[in-house]
Amino acid sequence: MSIVRINNLKKSYPTFELNNVSFALEAGRITGFIGRNGAGKTTTIKSMLNMVHPDEGDIEYFGMSLYGNEAAVKKRIGYSTGTINWYPRKKIKDIAVVMKDFYDSWNEELYRQYRSLFHIDEEKCAIELSEGMKVKCNLLFALSHGAEVLILDEPTSGLDPFSRDELLEIFEKIKQEGVAVFFSTHIISDIEKCADDIIYISHGRIVEALPKDEFRCRCMREGESLEDAFLRMESRERMERSERSHA
């Protein structure tokens, strides 16, 4: 069942346009969001969080529009950029105390469960954490208030291969709990490893939004990796765009 629906989003800037972006996210599935720099990934994600206000379109969570229900929606979703910019010199346990006041759905048992799973030392300050542990810490706080949707912007960027694999394993565990995981990344191999669905955006429009197996059948040639296919498709999109501009 779709628990997130993005319907015909449009957003115009002087040099860029998000054009009729539509897709859906399913509970218990991992969706990889791919596209080159400037393709519209960040604008889409910020629109999903009401940090950017689209010119047209709607965003629905759990069957209700984000607009007019933002507080209720945000209690049920989590967001992470992979960094921690708040309370850098406070201990994790003290940050958790502050976070509890923001969410009436905070679950102390879940907090302890995920803190153990992620091997987070709550006696450490945020500034002492490695990049990988910062991502896990953000996930800890999101999951401790029962987030049903995780929206992650480049969560594996800057991580070493071992830490990336560890994080992808965490995504797999989280989805087994019925959480929808939506993450953007430039590391196509990470999507190939763990994604159930792939959304490919280019020049502000959705080119493909398919289950990964269907994406393989429709978009990938024999012997191609997902990264090979992405590079070929992006090259084709660029050529077609150039031909239209000169027509």
Disulfide bonds with the S-S distance in Angstrom:
none
